[in-house]
Amino acid sequence: MVAQVETVAFIGLSAKAVKVQVQLSSGLPAFTIVGLPDKAVAESRERVNAALRSLNLSPPTQRVTVNLSPADIPKEGSHYDLPIALGLLVAMGALPEDCLDGFVVLGELGLDAGIEAVAGALLAALFAVENDKALICPAACGAEAAWAGDLQVLAPDHLLAMVNHFKGTQILTPATPGEVILTTNHDDLNDIKGQESAKRALEVAAAGGHNMLMVGPPGSGKSMLASRMPSILPPLSPSEALELSMITSIAGLMHEGKMNRCRPFRNPHHSASMPALIGGGNKAKPGEVSLAHNGVLFLDELPEFSRQTLEALRQPIESGQAVVARAANHVTYPARFQLIAAMNPCRCGYLSDPAQACNRAPKCAIDYQAKISGPMFDRIDIHIDVPAVSASDLTLPPPREGSAEIAARVSRARAIQAERYADFKGDKIIRTNAEVEGQTLEKIATPDIEGQKLLSQAIDKMKLTARGYHRVLRVARTLADLEGAQQIARHHIAESLAYRRVSPHTP
């Protein structure tokens, strides 16, 4: 007899059906797993045998062959343990032949037959819903899987509990969805004294989803400003939260099944490798750009990142996707993030300070800022100088306007954009002005006559590329939305142009 259990293989954010076929045959005792298993899958035989012994069951003395079908798809991860063990129990006659019909199974086994958490439970549950099946997963993943919708989720914490359930001596209670996190304790913008122009730029960036670069000396407050960006962003919509949860699920970061409605804020160190930032590695896992999907990716000390890593960011910024291509793997992860970057004007950081500037200025600044290529620089909508805070600013009382007031204006501007793009028909969903392209941008961001004159002059004097021209229009559209204006006026174009350059040394 061949026992058969259904599970899944994860390829990016998609789950592919895999049949675990277990056969006992005559011959010398052996336990063979075929079907392109990786090291973790091949080691399942040791965990499964140990788990059976912990249940006082002797492993079969016959030849055990486990086939993972289809055999041409690479099988990675430890979530094949539980389906292999259950299939083996069926083949041994310890469980009824049809008890696993209509179930998708995944889970890792401990040597004591405990069922441990695995990555990707939400994706497996969504696959089960699409195919009208139920799901068996670890108890630690039950709350996560239950978010998939209308399906039965059995989440045992031990293999014995699963066996007893099928024998009718114990009933497992279906899992329920985990907690919804609506708010977190973010730092408030009223902690920052001075830097009013930088706060204004941060508000504009948040309202339109624009990328932003801050340039200033050490201690001017660039990192503080960036860390407070989540406090003025609106919460994730249900569809956005589900998109992000699918990524965190496959990355194994959806703890206790909690659905987070707060926008992510990722802050990788400048020593991060390209696979860590973009995605990849042996198992083609999502990188920081995907973990920041629908949220903020903050890159501090931007020129200190490797040139190769920064150039790899160009494609995700434009397309909103991170494509990881390997010889045996080709996966695509969503990566629609908002880039907030910070840097010093030169290596020493004190370019414009006559008391501390190095004697190599301005060449020091030109060489340092040249680490950011022109195409990369052109993909950033807003560039601002963040000067050092004066002593008089530090002695002022806290500003009366904080994150709550700014967040209200950002929310109103986002609501205007959501209504504008609700009926948009295209290949991708548009949610903010930063995502608008082509004819749609020309249609919704046409300046008045005076604004068009100013923009035409700026194109020649500032040598704007076509991409730079469109980014000026996007920011101007956001400025008009913050005012509730239908038409883009001259002062919107003027403020938008002011965000295009940070210093004469910028490449």
Buried (B, 14 or more C-beta within 10 A) or exposed (E): EEBBBBBBBBBBBBBEBBBBBBBBEEEEEEBEBBBBBBEBBBBBBEBBBBBBBBBEBEBBEBBBBBBBBEEEBBBBBBBBBBBBBBBBBBBBEBBEEEBBEEBBBBBBBBEEBBBBBBBBBBBBBBBBBEEEBBBBBBBBBBBBBBBBEEBBBBBBBBBBBBBBBBEEEEEBEBBEBBEEEEEEEBEBBBBBBBBEEBBBBBBBBBBBBBBBBBBBBEEBBBBBBBBBBBBBBBBBEEEBBBBBBBBBBBBBBBEEBBBBBBBBBBBBEEEBBBBBBBBBEEBBBBBBBBBBBBBBBBBBBBBBBBEEBBBBBBBBBEBBBBBBEEEEBEBBBBBBBBBBBBBBBBBBBBBBEEEEBBEEBBEBBBBBBBBBBEEBBBBBBBBBBBBBBEEEBEEEEEBEEBBEBBBEBBBBBBEBBBEBBEEEEEEEEBBBBBBBEEEBBEEBBEBEEEBBEBBEEBBEEBEBEEEBBBBBBBBBBBBBBBEEEEEBBBBBBBBBBBBBEBBEBBE
